[in-house]
Amino acid sequence: MRTRLVEVDDAAAVMNIYNPEVVESSISFDLVPRTLEQQAAWIRAHLDTHPCIVAVNDDDEVGEVGARGERILGFALVSPFRDRPAYMTTAENSVYVSRAARGKGVGEVLLRQLMALAGQSGFHCLIARIVGENASSIRLHEKCGFSLVGTEIEVGRKHGIWLDVVEYQYVMPERER
């Protein structure tokens, strides 16, 4: 398994990993699945200062077919944390793994590579906002050095259920900035 920057031609693969979480779970707070055109536009927005990476496995049939015929197992990205200038060096991170590839270490590879890339890109800290019931994402972020900084009670509503969000933070060590 390796990672690379996302390409616009990965839109269908990324969409096929993301949309089931929109429709069937509370992992994403989106309520409407993305179209291929929307996913491509989303990728274009992540080709510059807030990158997205994909995990690729050329040797397996698991995953969604991406730009180069490779199998995409998941993706991870940084997004702007807030729009005010003083937040410029803080980013929010997200990690999504294909359901067929879960439990194989894909999330950890993606998150650790994203953390390194974020540090190289000049980000000082990363914020992960995770739905409270997503124990696997919480464990992943804790394993990678993120610390719990708070819980937002019932800030989301999906599938008729109020959802808490836990917020985790990772501050880049001086050597990574």
Sequence and secondary structure as in RCSB ss.txt:
>XXXX:A:sequence
MRTRLVEVDDAAAVMNIYNPEVVESSISFDLVPRTLEQQAAWIRAHLDTHPCIVAVNDDDEVGEVGARGERILGF
ALVSPFRDRPAYMTTAENSVYVSRAARGKGVGEVLLRQLMALAGQSGFHCLIARIVGENASSIRLHEKCGFSLVG
TEIEVGRKHGIWLDVVEYQYVMPERER
>XXXX:A:secstr
 EEEE  GGGHHHHHHHHHHHHHH SSS   S   HHHHHHHHHHTSSSS EEEEEETT S SEE TTS EEEEE
EEEEES SSGGGTTEEEEEEEE GGGTTSSHHHHHHHHHHHHHHHTT  EEEEEEETT HHHHHHHHHTT EEEE
EEEEEEEETTEEEEEEEEEEE  GGG 
